Amino acid sequence: MSKSPREKSGPVAAREMDVLKARAINALLTQPIAILPTKAGDPIRPFALGLWNQIRPLLRPEISGSTLRRATGAHLHSKSYHLAVAQIFSARHDIGGMPIDSVSDADRLAAAEKIEGFRKRDEARKAAAPAVGQ
């Protein structure tokens, strides 16, 4: 039986898709933010609560706030991000990537529930996919 996300330890490593999402966010800003992964294998770091208020002023003037919100949402609602939040000793990080606070038990539980939803969705897709060779 596999461990639940809450029982796993160590940082969640960014995948290439996570790095692409981080690059998309940074491309919208006047300067990159260090909390985001820059290469595959970098840790996924849970954002400090209220971090949006520090990121929003860095938005390039020709870009809309809703574009930035969609880009950050793609990162914050990813399976990797939820895995990072769900870990038992996960910490929230400031814009520079430094840990500043623990993730609350309620937030860990919500992330674990979201991961379970991803798992069920993936299983349903797999079951609905036509078998190879048929």
N, C-alpha and C positions, 0 to 999 in steps of 0.2 A: 504494500500500500504506500502511495506517495505521501510526502509531507504536505501539510497545508501551507499556504503562503506565510502564515503567522509563525510557523515552526522553522522556516528556513532562516539561515543566518548569512551575514555578509551582504555586501552591496549588490544590487541588481545591475548587471552590466548592460549598457546600451547596445542595441542592435543597430544595424545600418539604417533601418527605417526611423529609429529614434534620433539618430544623428541628422538625417534629412529634415525631420521636423524641427530640430533645434536650429539648423542652418536657416530654415524658412523664417523662424522667429527672428533670429539675429539679422537677417537681411532687411527686416522692416524697421530696425532700430538704428539710431545714430552711432551706437557702439555695442559690441557684443556683451552679453551678460554671462558671467562665469558659472552660474548655477547649471547651465545647460551642458550636455555632453558635446565634445568636439570630435570624438572618434569612437568607433565601435570598441566596446570594452570599458569605456569611461562609466563611472557610476551614474545611475539615475538618482537625482536628489529631490525629495519632496520639497515643494515651495513653502516658505514661511507664509502664515496667514497674512493677508493684506499685501502680499508682494506686488500685486497688480499696480498698486499706487506708486511703486518705485519704477516699474517697467513702463507704464503708460507715458511718463514724461520723456522717455527716450525714443518715442515713436518719431520716425522721419516725418516732416511736415506734409509731404505729399501723400501719405498713407492714412487711411481712415482707421479710427479706433476699432471699428467692427472687424476690419481685416486682421488686426493684431489679436483681437479677442478670439477669432476663429482659429488662427494659427496656434495660439497658446492653448486653446481648448483641445486641439488635436493632440497636443503633447500631454496635457493634464488628464485626458480621458482615455489614454492608451493603456493597454494591458501592462506594459512595462512600468509605467508610472504607478498604477494601482498595486503592482507587486512590491514596488519600493515602499509605498505607504503602509502596506499590510504587514511588513516585517516587524517582529516583536520589539526590536530596539531601534526602530527608524527614528530619524530626527528631521525636523524641518530646517531649511537652509535659507540664508539671506541671499541677496542678489549676487554677492561675490562667491557663493558656494560654500560658505562657512556654516556649520551647524549652530543653531541658536535656540532650539526648543525641541522637546519630544513631540512625536505625533500622538495625539490623544487616543485612548482606547476606542472611543466611539468612531474616530476617523479610521483607525486600523480595521475595525469590524466592518465598516461601510465599504472599505476597499476590498476586504476579503469577500464580501457578498457580491461586489461587482465582478471580481475575478471568477467567482462561481457562475455568475451569469454569462461571462465570456466562455467558460468551459462548456456550459450547456448549449450555448449558441453554436460553438464549434462542433460539438457532438451531433447536433441536429443537422447542421450543414453536411457533415460527413455522411450521416445516414441517408440524407436526401440526394447525395451525389450519385450519379450513375456509376456502376462498377466498371473498372477498366477492362476492356476486352469484350464488352457486351454489345 
